[in-house]
Amino acid sequence: MRLKIIVFAVAAFCLLAVPSFAAKIDGTWIAERPARNSGGGPGGGGPGGGGPGGRQQGPSQTIFTLKAEGAAKLTGTVKSSRGENEIIDGKIDGDKVSFAVKRQGFQGNEMTIKYEGTVAGDELTLKMSFEGMGGGPGGGGPGGGMQIPPLVAKRQK
């Protein structure tokens, strides 16, 4: 009888511990970027390049609304100045997360933005990669991939 109680207690602890470990991602996270030059033009590698002819972009904000579904699945939305998109292929592995969103690209084609990163307390650091933009690895137009610095999002309380 005593062994059954111990086994039950350990099983209950494990079931309760897994959701609390995965839940550290739940909530709203905001990443802000300062104003920047978008590049483009001759020698700039097309959209996202660094050559003359680019336009100045104001500061931008990306809002991640994230929810752990069990211990390994991530759901939610990503909202930016280009709209709000549902997360697809969301995964959680300890402090590591990965997910993607599909949205309409600059030239009307569908593109996928993939995010991979880590959670450390109230900070979520994400690297981004693009598919469906043309221009070789990373997209970005003829001849060059986009170099995007990591996003650092802060948990909103």
C-alpha positions as CSV (number, residue, x, y, z in Angstrom):
1,M,0.0,0.0,0.0
2,R,2.8,2.4,0.9
3,L,4.5,1.8,-2.4
4,K,1.3,2.7,-4.3
5,I,1.1,6.0,-2.5
6,I,4.8,6.8,-3.3
7,V,4.3,5.9,-7.0
8,F,1.2,7.9,-7.2
9,A,2.9,10.9,-5.5
10,V,5.8,10.8,-7.9
11,A,3.5,10.5,-11.0
12,A,1.4,13.4,-9.8
13,F,4.5,15.5,-9.3
14,C,5.8,14.7,-12.8
15,L,2.5,15.6,-14.4
16,L,2.3,18.9,-12.6
17,A,6.0,19.8,-13.1
18,V,5.9,19.4,-16.9
19,P,3.3,22.1,-17.6
20,S,4.8,24.6,-15.2
21,F,8.2,24.1,-16.9
22,A,6.8,24.6,-20.4
23,A,4.6,27.5,-19.3
24,K,7.5,29.9,-18.9
25,I,7.0,30.9,-22.5
26,D,3.3,31.9,-22.1
27,G,2.4,35.5,-22.5
28,T,3.0,38.6,-24.6
29,W,6.6,39.4,-25.7
30,I,7.5,42.7,-27.5
31,A,10.6,43.2,-29.6
32,E,11.5,46.7,-30.7
33,R,13.8,47.8,-33.5
34,P,15.3,51.3,-33.9
35,A,14.8,53.2,-37.2
36,R,17.0,51.9,-40.0
37,N,17.8,52.3,-43.7
38,S,16.2,49.4,-45.7
39,G,18.8,49.7,-48.5
40,G,18.0,48.6,-52.0
41,G,18.8,50.3,-55.3
42,P,21.9,49.8,-57.5
43,G,24.5,47.6,-55.8
44,G,22.3,47.0,-52.9
45,G,21.1,43.5,-53.7
46,G,17.5,44.4,-54.2
47,P,15.0,44.7,-51.3
48,G,16.9,44.5,-48.0
49,G,20.3,45.4,-49.7
50,G,22.6,48.0,-48.4
51,G,23.1,50.2,-51.6
52,P,21.9,53.6,-52.5
53,G,18.3,54.2,-53.2
54,G,17.0,52.7,-49.9
55,R,14.4,54.2,-47.8
56,Q,14.5,55.1,-44.1
57,Q,12.2,53.0,-42.0
58,G,11.0,54.2,-38.6
59,P,11.2,52.2,-35.4
60,S,9.2,49.0,-35.5
61,Q,7.6,46.7,-33.0
62,T,6.9,42.9,-33.2
63,I,4.4,41.4,-30.7
64,F,4.6,37.7,-30.0
65,T,1.6,36.2,-28.2
66,L,2.8,32.7,-27.2
67,K,1.3,29.8,-25.4
68,A,2.7,26.4,-24.6
69,E,0.3,23.5,-25.4
70,G,1.7,20.7,-23.3
71,A,5.4,20.3,-22.9
72,A,6.6,20.5,-26.5
73,K,4.1,22.4,-28.7
74,L,4.0,26.2,-29.1
75,T,1.0,28.2,-30.5
76,G,0.2,31.8,-30.8
77,T,0.5,34.8,-33.1
78,V,3.1,37.3,-34.4
79,K,1.9,40.8,-35.0
80,S,3.9,43.5,-36.8
81,S,3.2,46.5,-39.0
82,R,2.5,44.0,-41.8
83,G,-0.3,42.3,-40.0
84,E,-1.0,39.4,-37.6
85,N,-0.2,35.8,-38.4
86,E,-0.7,32.5,-36.7
87,I,2.3,30.5,-35.6
88,I,2.9,27.2,-37.4
89,D,5.2,24.4,-36.5
90,G,5.8,25.7,-33.0
91,K,8.1,23.7,-30.8
92,I,9.5,23.9,-27.3
93,D,12.5,22.0,-26.1
94,G,13.6,23.2,-22.7
95,D,14.6,26.8,-23.0
96,K,14.7,26.6,-26.9
97,V,11.8,27.6,-29.1
98,S,11.2,27.4,-32.8
99,F,8.2,28.4,-35.0
100,A,7.3,29.9,-38.3
101,V,4.7,32.2,-39.8
102,K,3.5,32.5,-43.4
103,R,2.6,35.9,-44.8
104,Q,2.3,37.8,-48.1
105,G,5.7,39.0,-49.3
106,F,6.7,42.4,-50.7
107,Q,6.0,41.3,-54.3
108,G,2.8,39.4,-53.6
109,N,4.3,36.0,-53.2
110,E,3.9,33.9,-50.1
111,M,6.9,33.8,-47.8
112,T,7.7,31.9,-44.6
113,I,9.6,33.5,-41.7
114,K,11.2,31.0,-39.4
115,Y,12.2,31.9,-35.8
116,E,14.6,30.0,-33.6
117,G,15.7,31.1,-30.2
118,T,16.0,30.8,-26.4
119,V,14.1,32.0,-23.4
120,A,16.1,33.3,-20.4
121,G,13.9,34.7,-17.7
122,D,11.9,37.6,-19.2
123,E,14.0,37.8,-22.4
124,L,13.3,35.9,-25.6
125,T,16.2,36.1,-28.2
126,L,15.2,35.0,-31.7
127,K,17.1,34.5,-35.0
128,M,15.0,34.9,-38.2
129,S,15.3,33.3,-41.6
130,F,13.2,33.8,-44.7
131,E,11.9,31.4,-47.4
132,G,10.1,32.4,-50.6
133,M,11.7,35.8,-51.2
134,G,14.2,34.9,-54.0
135,G,17.8,36.0,-54.2
136,G,19.5,32.9,-52.8
137,P,19.9,31.9,-49.1
138,G,18.1,34.3,-46.8
139,G,16.1,35.9,-49.6
140,G,16.5,39.6,-50.2
141,G,16.5,40.0,-53.9
142,P,19.0,39.3,-56.7
143,G,22.5,38.4,-55.5
144,G,22.3,38.7,-51.7
145,G,20.7,37.3,-48.6
146,M,19.3,39.5,-45.9
147,Q,21.4,39.9,-42.7
148,I,18.9,40.3,-39.9
149,P,20.3,40.9,-36.4
150,P,18.6,38.7,-33.7
151,L,15.4,40.1,-32.2
152,V,15.3,40.4,-28.4
153,A,11.7,40.4,-27.0
154,K,10.8,41.4,-23.5
155,R,8.0,39.6,-21.6
156,Q,5.1,42.0,-20.8
157,K,3.8,41.9,-17.3
